[in-house]
Amino acid sequence: MSELTLTVMRLGFLAVLWLFVIVAVQVIRSDLFGTRVTQRGSRRGDTGRQQRAAQQAAAPQQQPRQQSGGRRAERGRRGAPTKLVVSEGSLTGTTVALQGQTISLGRAHDSTIVLDDDYASSRHARIYPDRDGQWIVEDLGSTNGTYLDRTRLTTPTPIPLGAPIRIGKTVIELRK
């Protein structure tokens, strides 16, 4: 073998070795410090948040026009929750308005509520309304489970107003 071929092979082996070391350091770093959770208060998120706030402010004004049942429809909705509030955990004080859409909970960056919790799965649970207007919580096969009033969920379960939903160190409640 020529001297040039041997030198090129040595340099190639050295490059592969350094690539392996860099990848190993990144894996160890992510295990020690966890994944980076982006805050939703970024510039791009602020404009979306402002648009949602404007839609929420406009929604109560449009709602009475759409209901033909009048007072009967109002009575059925009086006891219904209007917001989801995080009462314990790293997101304490976070509020999500309930507008009939499914709310996903977990560590995944595309979840409605992103949980920065070691005991939460990436797709941990979801909260959604049923046909009767009642809200349902469902565990999505998480490792550590979802608890409603100290009871581990095995099936989709209706959520009473004010009942704590525990996912790891995070507690969430439905409120008026």
Salt bridges, closest charged atoms under 4 A:
GLU88 OE1 - ARG166 NH2 3.61
ASP110 OD1 - ARG123 NH1 2.84
GLU138 OE1 - ARG126 NE 2.70
ASP139 OD1 - HIS124 NE2 3.93
GLU173 OE1 - ARG175 NH2 2.96
